[in-house]
Amino acid sequence: MNVVISQSMLFPWVGMLEQIKLADVFIHLDDVPLSLSARTRRVQVKTARGFSWMTIPLLNFHRGQEIQDVKIDPEGSWKAKHFSLLNESFKGSPYRDEAISLVADLYGEDIDNIGDLARESMTRLAGYFDIFNSTKFFHARELETAGTKSERLMNLVKAVNGKIYLTGLGALKYLDESIFRDEGIEVRYMDYQKCPYPQNFGSFNPFVSSLDLVANCGKAGADYICSNAVNKKDM
């Protein structure tokens, strides 16, 4: 059984959808401190002027505050700014209205927490492309695990009876694979395919929001979400 563990991301890039597609269990790691630079609260979109950030403003945020406890600032015109930016980015895209509707439907919900908003944006994108592999979703806090960084990740995988831990390439810098091997858990790293699809404004860039894939390809965009993961020795 494949297990993916990740902080929730706001309308994430296609690579995160590749991970969800491979996951039998997806654990949202939202009981960790929020970094202001994290993709939990912001994502890039592509425009004729270059790349721009779509960012969620926070209410009374303080350093060390866990993602699940961070509130969204309800004031200001940030939603209108997001729609203006997306309309600029998706101008002329054949499925622009579907992409905008995904955002409008979510922003119309009564959600005041950045973790909940980011998490819901992920599952709605995955649902739009119908890439769920009978995936079960958990909040890390529900599983009541502890330990150092690698130990806790391993304990989360154990808590859901996982046999394979799928992780991004960033884990190469810190993950202690021996802890997983001792428990009979295999570690595999994402081999992100980043399949090019028709995209506005110059050369293809895979790291923008997956809303871009919706706007340009519609539901056929699922064909570009091509997932693969490998052992470290095969990288």
C-alpha distance (Angstrom), angle and dihedral (degrees) to the residues before:
residue distance angle dihedral
M1 . . .
N2 3.81 . .
V3 3.81 117.9 .
V4 3.81 125.4 -166.5
I5 3.82 120.9 -170.1
S6 3.80 120.0 -169.3
Q7 3.75 144.5 146.4
S8 3.78 109.1 -104.6
M9 3.81 115.2 -95.9
L10 3.79 130.5 -152.5
F11 3.83 109.9 -113.3
P12 3.82 87.8 -32.9
W13 3.79 132.5 -147.0
V14 3.80 120.2 -90.1
G15 3.81 92.5 -96.5
M16 3.79 90.4 70.1
L17 3.80 89.6 52.0
E18 3.82 87.5 52.2
Q19 3.80 87.8 57.8
I20 3.80 93.7 47.3
K21 3.80 89.5 50.5
L22 3.81 90.4 57.2
A23 3.80 95.9 43.1
D24 3.77 125.6 102.9
V25 3.80 86.9 179.0
F26 3.80 125.4 23.7
I27 3.80 117.8 -166.7
H28 3.80 118.0 -162.3
L29 3.81 106.7 -142.6
D30 3.79 96.9 -154.4
D31 3.81 99.1 137.8
V32 3.82 91.4 82.9
P33 3.84 128.5 89.9
L34 3.79 116.3 -78.9
S35 3.78 117.4 -120.2
L36 3.79 112.8 -149.0
S37 3.80 88.8 -136.2
A38 3.80 92.9 52.3
R39 3.79 122.1 117.1
T40 3.80 87.3 -122.7
R41 3.79 90.3 89.3
R42 3.79 104.5 22.1
V43 3.78 142.2 37.5
Q44 3.79 136.2 -178.6
V45 3.78 124.9 -111.2
K46 3.79 127.3 -172.1
T47 3.81 122.8 -121.1
A48 3.78 138.3 167.1
R49 3.82 86.2 -98.7
G50 3.80 93.0 54.7
F51 3.78 129.8 -99.1
S52 3.79 122.5 -17.4
W53 3.79 132.1 -173.8
M54 3.78 122.2 -121.9
T55 3.81 101.3 -153.1
I56 3.80 133.4 -176.9
P57 3.85 113.3 -139.6
L58 3.80 116.5 -132.4
L59 3.79 132.2 -137.3
N60 3.82 118.4 -128.3
F61 3.80 92.4 -26.3
H62 3.80 117.6 -177.6
R63 3.79 130.2 -170.9
G64 3.79 113.1 -90.9
Q65 3.81 94.2 26.5
E66 3.80 112.0 142.7
I67 3.79 118.4 -116.0
Q68 3.79 92.2 -119.0
D69 3.83 90.7 56.8
V70 3.82 99.3 47.0
K71 3.79 114.0 109.8
I72 3.79 126.2 -147.5
D73 3.80 117.6 -121.6
P74 3.82 104.0 -113.8
E75 3.79 93.6 -163.8
G76 3.77 129.7 84.2
S77 3.76 133.9 35.9
W78 3.81 100.6 -74.6
K79 3.80 94.6 126.9
A80 3.80 91.5 53.1
K81 3.81 89.3 48.4
H82 3.81 90.3 51.8
F83 3.80 92.3 51.8
S84 3.80 91.1 47.2
L85 3.80 90.6 51.4
L86 3.80 93.3 46.8
N87 3.80 92.5 48.0
E88 3.79 88.3 52.4
S89 3.80 91.8 47.7
F90 3.80 95.7 46.6
K91 3.81 98.8 40.3
G92 3.80 107.4 143.0
S93 3.83 93.6 6.4
P94 3.83 110.3 139.0
Y95 3.81 95.6 -131.5
R96 3.78 98.0 36.0
D97 3.82 93.4 126.1
E98 3.81 92.2 54.6
A99 3.81 91.8 52.2
I100 3.80 92.6 47.1
S101 3.81 90.9 47.4
L102 3.82 91.3 55.4
V103 3.79 89.2 57.1
A104 3.80 95.3 41.0
D105 3.80 92.6 51.1
L106 3.80 91.8 50.8
Y107 3.80 95.3 43.4
G108 3.79 88.2 50.3
E109 3.80 90.5 62.6
D110 3.82 121.1 94.8
I111 3.82 96.3 -111.0
D112 3.80 118.7 147.3
N113 3.81 100.2 168.8
I114 3.82 124.7 83.1
G115 3.81 93.0 -144.9
D116 3.79 92.5 53.3
L117 3.80 92.5 46.2
A118 3.80 94.5 48.7
R119 3.79 92.7 44.1
E120 3.79 92.8 50.3
S121 3.81 91.7 47.6
M122 3.81 89.3 56.7
T123 3.78 96.1 49.0
R124 3.81 92.7 45.7
L125 3.80 91.4 53.6
A126 3.80 91.2 47.3
G127 3.79 89.5 47.8
Y128 3.80 92.2 49.5
F129 3.81 90.7 55.3
D130 3.82 92.1 39.3
I131 3.81 93.3 -132.8
F132 3.79 98.3 141.3
N133 3.80 112.3 129.1
S134 3.81 91.6 -156.6
T135 3.80 80.7 -70.8
K136 3.79 118.3 -170.5
F137 3.80 116.6 -149.1
F138 3.79 126.6 -150.3
H139 3.78 137.4 176.9
A140 3.80 110.8 -126.6
R141 3.80 90.6 -132.0
E142 3.80 90.1 61.2
L143 3.80 91.3 62.2
E144 3.84 96.3 56.6
T145 3.79 98.3 -144.2
A146 3.79 130.5 157.3
G147 3.81 141.6 -174.6
T148 3.77 140.0 94.9
K149 3.81 118.4 -45.2
S150 3.82 96.9 -80.5
E151 3.80 93.1 34.1
R152 3.77 92.9 53.4
L153 3.79 92.9 48.8
M154 3.80 89.5 50.6
N155 3.80 91.1 47.8
L156 3.80 90.6 51.2
V157 3.81 90.1 53.2
K158 3.81 90.2 48.3
A159 3.80 91.5 48.4
V160 3.81 90.5 63.6
N161 3.82 94.2 38.4
G162 3.79 92.7 -111.2
K163 3.79 121.5 172.2
I164 3.82 99.8 -172.7
Y165 3.79 126.0 43.3
L166 3.82 112.4 -154.6
T167 3.78 115.1 -161.9
G168 3.77 142.0 164.5
L169 3.79 126.1 -100.0
G170 3.79 92.5 -99.6
A171 3.81 88.5 74.3
L172 3.80 89.5 69.6
K173 3.81 86.9 78.9
Y174 3.80 97.5 57.6
L175 3.80 115.1 6.5
D176 3.82 117.2 117.0
E177 3.80 100.7 -149.2
S178 3.81 92.7 -174.9
I179 3.80 89.7 72.1
F180 3.79 89.2 58.4
R181 3.82 94.5 43.6
D182 3.80 90.7 53.1
E183 3.82 88.0 59.0
G184 3.81 94.8 45.1
I185 3.82 93.7 -107.0
E186 3.79 119.8 139.3
V187 3.80 119.1 -141.7
R188 3.80 119.4 -145.3
Y189 3.80 127.8 -179.8
M190 3.77 125.1 -142.3
D191 3.78 115.8 -100.8
Y192 3.78 94.2 -159.0
Q193 3.80 109.5 -148.6
K194 3.83 96.4 -163.8
C195 3.80 91.0 -167.2
P196 3.83 110.9 -158.1
Y197 3.80 116.2 -117.6
P198 3.83 131.2 178.2
Q199 3.79 105.7 -70.0
N200 3.79 136.0 173.9
F201 3.79 127.3 -116.1
G202 3.76 110.6 31.4
S203 3.78 132.8 -52.7
F204 3.78 120.8 13.8
N205 3.80 118.7 -90.3
P206 3.83 118.2 -173.3
F207 3.81 97.2 -165.9
V208 3.80 100.4 75.4
S209 3.79 123.1 99.2
S210 3.80 116.3 -66.8
L211 3.79 85.6 -122.5
D212 3.80 82.8 82.4
L213 3.81 89.4 61.0
V214 3.80 89.7 50.4
A215 3.81 92.7 50.0
N216 3.79 94.9 48.5
C217 3.81 103.0 35.7
G218 3.79 109.2 17.0
K219 3.78 116.1 -155.3
A220 3.81 89.8 -22.6
G221 3.80 84.3 72.7
A222 3.81 86.6 85.0
D223 3.81 86.3 78.7
Y224 3.81 88.8 66.5
I225 3.81 94.3 53.9
C226 3.80 95.9 90.3
S227 3.79 112.1 168.1
N228 3.77 131.3 -158.9
A229 3.81 137.4 156.1
V230 3.80 131.7 -170.8
N231 3.79 141.5 -168.9
K232 3.80 116.8 -102.3
K233 3.82 91.6 -110.7
D234 3.81 90.1 58.6
M235 3.80 95.6 51.0
